[in-house]
Amino acid sequence: MRIDPEKCTSCARCPDYCPVTCIHEGDGTFVIDEDQCVECGVCLRDAGCPTDAIYMPEESCRYPRTIRAAFSDPGVQYPEELFPDLKQGGRGTEEMKTNDVTGNFPRGEFGMTLEFGRPGVGTRLREVEKVTTLLTSMGVHFEDSNALYFLLEDPERGTLKPELADEKVLSIIVEFALPEDRLESVVTALAQVLTTVDTVVSWGLVTRFEEDGSLPVKSRLEKLGLTVRPNAKVNMGMGRPLIED
Amino acid sequence: MSHSAHRCGTVSNLQNDYTMYARTSRHVNREGCGPKLRKILEIFLSEEPVNFGSSHSGKSFAAGLDPEEYSRSLDNAYAVACCFSKASSIRNVLRKLKEADTGISIVVSGLIEEIKSMAGEVGLTPHTALLSLGVHGRKELLPDESVLEITTMCGHGLVATHLVEEVAQKVRMGKVTPEEGAVSLAQPCPCGIFNLDRCRVLLAEQLGKISKEGGEQG
């Protein structure tokens, strides 16, 4: 995003709306730090600029910068040329939301989600590579319907396309499945590498309920030093045909 | 929609915060899902939702999305999201959805034990959970928990920390009411899962704490 200095009246309305705090007072007008801007579009849509001084410049739509809006503005669809056959919006996948009809996460397996930049901090894509390269070295394969997969130069090594390393997005999700017996080794390694990233990461785990409604994985996670929040997303098992195993 | 999985809060102040999400699967039941999504929206709307919307419609109910216009647009959608502040609403919606038997997957976000209890009352068996294991990395970059409780109600992270601080300041100064503050904070979140009721309560609680502290000091 950019502010037209000819139109800006320095009313100071827009800075508060920026989720990554990249609008500052410049020399007589307000300016957007375009290196920090994630192209989420909140300033443009919601700040109510009285002179329509905020706009998206053409450069924002050119690769590799176009990645920013795709991962930061939920109203922007992934560009077809960059994400062929993805056929979905959103930063993640159907993951557990449709697990009752897809069976993507059967008993004996967990799903894991690592959302970089969330909540409200944003991330450079190079931070994501610290985790993707670690995970591939441990034999983890990434979900190929997640948009992140299309940003990888080599999915077997977890390396990103080099031109994307400095791009900044509001959030991006690493998703993968994990056999139950590998929980401890993968969580321990992840907990260590997450101390080295220059952003925040919201960590999630997908698991089936036991038939008695319990979630035994919670005690395993707590033994590993992780705190499980009391709130979660719950698939109610109402999809049909229902996958049971 | 892992964007409702990581809402910050306490067991106490999450009691009035539930989101429901109807989601079709690309390979199973998406084709021709429009009429079913419309039926689900009709059920959602019958039980006092506090907000609804989708990123594809570009705005939420709180930002002026017309329910009928939204309903008509569902032929080109794959999901419907809605937000409630009463457990009784969730219970009633689940009961109605069970009767309607649309076959579309339904996800409820909220307190796990509360959701399990409601499912039991309605005769449902929860299938899968996405648990939140908290925030890791450079947590010193995060604002106070009282701000996070509000900003994380937009899972896409579009409600800015400074906007929350600015609105909370206006509430404290009596320039806007907690209700008005909640409406203004909901605007950037197009998905309609920003809970205006909970935001209003959180803003009013902050005001109450300050009044109490002021009184004690005086």
Interface residues (C-beta under 8 A of the other chain):
Chain A: P15 D16 Y17 C18 P19 T21 C40 V42 R45 D46 P74 G75 K87 Q88 G89 G90 G92 E94 E95 M96 K97 T98 N99 D100 V101 T102 F105 G111 T113 E115 G117 R118 P119 G120 V121 G122 L170 S171 I173 A191 L194 T195 V197 D198 T199 V200 V201 S202 W203 G204 L205 V206 T207 R208 F209 E211 G213 L215 V217 K218 L221 L226 T227 V228 R229 P230 N231 A232 K233 V234 N235 M236 G237 M238 G239 R240 P241 L242
Chain B: M1 S2 S4 A5 H6 R7 C8 G9 V11 L14 D17 Y21 R23 T24 S25 R26 H27 V28 N29 S55 H56 G58 Y78 L94 L97 K98 D101 T102 G103 I104 S105 I106 V107 V108 S109 G110 L111 I112 E113 I115 K116 A119 G120 L124 T125 P126 H127 T128 A129 L130 L131 S132 L133 G134 V135 H136 G137 R138 K139 L141 L142 P143 L148 T151 T152 G155 H156 G157 L158 V159 A160 T161 H162 L163 E165 E166 Q187 P188 P190 C191
